[in-house]
Amino acid sequence: MNSTPPPLPRSTTATAARTKRGPWLALCFLAIGFVPSLVCLVLIFTTQRKVTSVSTLLGNFFIADAVCSLISGIGIGLTAGRQWWLRLLIALPVAAGFWLINALVGLFAGCVLTMSGP
């Protein structure tokens, strides 16, 4: 009589597949979320005192901010969970947080660009 049972087959679960993928996908979406802030900070240093229409510049910035924040929030939410409600629960606050961070940087840039120099 054989006392050792046969080996169990390897399980391939969703968590195992997700760990093989690594954190790079989530980090890419994280970078997309911060792109408007970086662009806005570059605009502060390159166009300060040269821009005549700051409202057009900030309007385009807020449109790009909303698009990048939604893409980033949805992407991070999709990589975070298996259930749709968990993905949505993660995606919406992440998108709102990115939008708020980028909006604060945009408002800071607007204040710096519109200040009158000495």
C-alpha positions as semicolon CSV with decimal commas, in nm:
position;residue;x (nm);y (nm);z (nm)
1;M;0,000;0,000;0,000
2;N;0,131;0,342;-0,101
3;S;0,134;0,580;0,198
4;T;0,218;0,902;0,011
5;P;-0,065;1,067;-0,180
6;P;-0,004;1,194;-0,534
7;P;0,101;1,560;-0,560
8;L;-0,175;1,815;-0,601
9;P;-0,194;2,007;-0,928
10;R;-0,067;2,364;-0,922
11;S;-0,342;2,616;-0,871
12;T;-0,359;2,913;-1,102
13;T;-0,573;3,167;-0,927
14;A;-0,634;3,528;-1,018
15;T;-0,405;3,645;-0,739
16;A;-0,118;3,435;-0,874
17;A;-0,170;3,581;-1,221
18;R;-0,180;3,931;-1,077
19;T;0,147;3,886;-0,888
20;K;0,323;3,768;-1,205
21;R;0,222;4,092;-1,373
22;G;0,395;4,302;-1,110
23;P;0,322;4,656;-0,998
24;W;0,425;4,819;-1,326
25;L;0,074;4,859;-1,463
26;A;-0,049;5,036;-1,150
27;L;0,264;5,254;-1,145
28;C;0,200;5,355;-1,507
29;F;-0,153;5,466;-1,418
30;L;-0,013;5,647;-1,114
31;A;0,225;5,835;-1,341
32;I;-0,061;5,927;-1,576
33;G;-0,243;6,078;-1,279
34;F;0,047;6,306;-1,194
35;V;0,126;6,418;-1,550
36;P;-0,088;6,737;-1,538
37;S;0,090;6,853;-1,222
38;L;0,431;6,805;-1,379
39;V;0,324;6,984;-1,696
40;C;0,186;7,270;-1,490
41;L;0,508;7,304;-1,291
42;V;0,706;7,312;-1,616
43;L;0,474;7,586;-1,741
44;I;0,541;7,788;-1,427
45;F;0,913;7,796;-1,493
46;T;0,902;7,832;-1,872
47;T;0,615;8,074;-1,936
48;Q;0,618;8,292;-1,629
49;R;0,562;8,656;-1,720
50;K;0,526;8,567;-2,090
51;V;0,169;8,438;-2,105
52;T;-0,100;8,692;-2,183
53;S;-0,401;8,459;-2,162
54;V;-0,372;8,260;-1,841
55;S;-0,742;8,167;-1,841
56;T;-0,703;7,973;-2,168
57;L;-0,396;7,798;-2,033
58;L;-0,569;7,699;-1,709
59;G;-0,885;7,593;-1,893
60;N;-0,686;7,350;-2,105
61;F;-0,505;7,235;-1,793
62;F;-0,827;7,150;-1,609
63;I;-0,959;6,954;-1,909
64;A;-0,635;6,755;-1,925
65;D;-0,648;6,715;-1,547
66;A;-0,998;6,565;-1,557
67;V;-0,911;6,324;-1,840
68;C;-0,583;6,206;-1,683
69;S;-0,742;6,168;-1,340
70;L;-1,026;5,954;-1,475
71;I;-0,790;5,735;-1,675
72;S;-0,560;5,693;-1,378
73;G;-0,837;5,623;-1,128
74;I;-1,006;5,365;-1,350
75;G;-0,673;5,200;-1,431
76;I;-0,570;5,171;-1,067
77;G;-0,917;5,047;-0,976
78;L;-0,903;4,777;-1,243
79;T;-0,569;4,652;-1,117
80;A;-0,673;4,657;-0,751
81;G;-0,966;4,420;-0,716
82;R;-1,169;4,138;-0,864
83;Q;-1,525;4,249;-0,786
84;W;-1,673;4,540;-0,983
85;W;-1,793;4,722;-0,671
86;L;-1,445;4,706;-0,519
87;R;-1,292;4,838;-0,839
88;L;-1,542;5,124;-0,844
89;L;-1,489;5,190;-0,474
90;I;-1,116;5,228;-0,534
91;A;-1,131;5,406;-0,872
92;L;-1,356;5,699;-0,775
93;P;-1,160;5,823;-0,470
94;V;-0,830;5,778;-0,654
95;A;-0,957;5,982;-0,949
96;A;-1,096;6,249;-0,716
97;G;-0,768;6,263;-0,525
98;F;-0,562;6,304;-0,841
99;W;-0,797;6,572;-0,968
100;L;-0,772;6,762;-0,639
101;I;-0,392;6,740;-0,623
102;N;-0,358;6,853;-0,983
103;A;-0,616;7,128;-0,939
104;L;-0,426;7,268;-0,642
105;V;-0,107;7,271;-0,846
106;G;-0,298;7,439;-1,130
107;L;-0,435;7,706;-0,901
108;F;-0,087;7,763;-0,763
109;A;0,044;7,799;-1,118
110;G;-0,236;8,043;-1,199
111;C;-0,146;8,254;-0,898
112;V;0,223;8,254;-0,988
113;L;0,158;8,338;-1,354
114;T;-0,081;8,623;-1,276
115;M;0,123;8,787;-1,000
116;S;0,267;9,119;-1,098
117;G;0,643;9,124;-1,067
118;P;0,851;9,405;-0,912
